Amino acid sequence: MTPTIAFSLLYAMGLLTFSIELWTGIAVKGWSGDQALVHRDRHPGPYWFVMALQMVVLFGIPAYQIWG
């Protein structure tokens, strides 16, 4: 039961992060360095690419594990 709770909490944190990135317009594309954040108003192409990649990871992997 503990792994299920841990995975649920990680998924909830991922959803919260994704929602905040959509709301603020700033996406995290890396862990460290000068180019860790991308702003939607300055660089819309890379921003939406990062968001699409995060969406595939956030929704695609759990869906594949459930139905795959």
URTA-V713574 format. One line per field, one symbol per residue. phi: phi as a letter, one per 30 degrees, with the letter a starting at -180 (. if undefined). psi: psi as a letter, one per 20 degrees, with the letter a starting at -180 (. if undefined). burial: + if it has 16 or more other ideal C-beta (glycine too) atoms within 10 Angstrom, else -. A space follows every 10 residues. Layout:
phi = ???
psi = ???
burial = ???
This chain:
phi = .ddddddddd dddddddddd ddddibccca dbjdcdcbcd ddbddddddd ddddddddcd ddddddcd
psi = hghggghggg ghhggggggh ggghjpqoir hrrhlhqpph hgmhghghgg ggghhgghhg ghhhhgi.
burial = ---------- -------+-- +----++-+- -------+-+ ------+--+ +--+---+-- --------
